[in-house]
Amino acid sequence: MPLSPSSSAQAAREAVARRLRELRKEAGLTVVALAAACGWHYSKTSRIENALTGPSATDIRRWCAATHASDQAHDLVVQSVNAESMYRQWRDQVRAGLRHLQDSRVQAFRETERHRLYSAGLVPGLLQTAGYAQAVLSVAANIHGLPAEESADAARARVERSRIIHEQGHRFVVVVEEPVLHCQIADPEPMAAQLGYLLTAGALPAVSLGIIPMTARRTHWPEETFHIHDERLVSIELVSAEVNVTQPSEVAQYLDTFERLRSMAVYGADARALILRAIKTLH
């Protein structure tokens, strides 16, 4: 089972903190002495060593200079930046607007040849129609206290980004749980349009759409929504944050988890039958 994303991010922070603490002890410095050498209050040293405060690049360079380990500063700065970027608060991301959030992901999508997407709650963004996307993003705007018009603009950006499924050079393997088809995130008409689009998208040569039936014998439990970009990056969506995992061993765990989930799904005519059944329940 993969580590929880929040645990992975915290573990990365703690690895930096642990190494800084080791450098201080190897130099024979107390918390107070290290703080004095760096020019800050000793409580800051304690917060950094306990991974409560992420050190800045300047903090790390001062720390390494004080412990006669300046040769390690660059690697620790890179490690710290990577750790902090793993965990990005949603409120920070949406501050620039929901459209900006959609546009910010375009490059990562275009650089990915093989997309693996899993969702237990909603239709993944790359397969969303305009009406469905607006309904989803309206909920997001409401949660984050943003103007209602934000959702319409962001929905257009999301649909525009989704055109990548028609471009050459990309493959999409999508696995969703059957309840996704019945989650009434939108009114009946846009829901029907969304389900109808799944029938169309699932038939595209570049798209493999699998649905895990509610009656399936589980060999793996449902997971949080995640998107694997080739074999290099996993993006996971939590309530409070988006977490990016790049550690090869953790990416490998997500790849293994995805294969377990994919093996429980049905495809082709069986998947279409589940979608058609969901459409009938709307009437």
Number of C-alpha atoms within 10 A of each C-alpha: 11 15 12 13 23 18 11 20 21 17 15 20 26 20 17 24 25 16 13 23 21 14 19 22 14 12 15 12 16 14 18 16 15 22 20 14 14 21 12 13 13 16 12 16 26 17 14 22 24 16 19 14 14 20 25 13 16 12 18 23 21 20 25 22 16 20 21 14 17 14 11 14 20 14 9 21 19 11 15 22 16 17 23 17 14 23 21 15 15 17 13 10 15 18 12 10 18 25 19 15 17 20 14 12 12 16 10 10 17 14 12 19 15 17 18 23 22 27 23 20 19 21 25 19 18 19 22 23 23 20 20 26 27 27 20 19 22 24 15 17 21 13 9 14 11 17 11 15 11 18 24 19 17 24 26 18 20 27 20 15 19 18 11 17 19 14 11 9 13 17 20 21 18 23 27 25 23 24 17 18 25 18 13 14 20 17 12 14 12 18 23 22 16 23 23 16 15 20 17 11 18 21 14 13 11 18 18 17 24 25 29 25 18 10 7 12 9 13 10 15 9 15 16 13 17 22 20 23 20 16 17 13 20 23 19 21 16 16 7 12 18 20 24 26 24 17 13 12 11 18 22 17 14 22 18 14 18 22 14 15 23 22 14 19 19 19 18 14 9 13 20 22 14 17 20 15 12 20 19 9 10 13 8
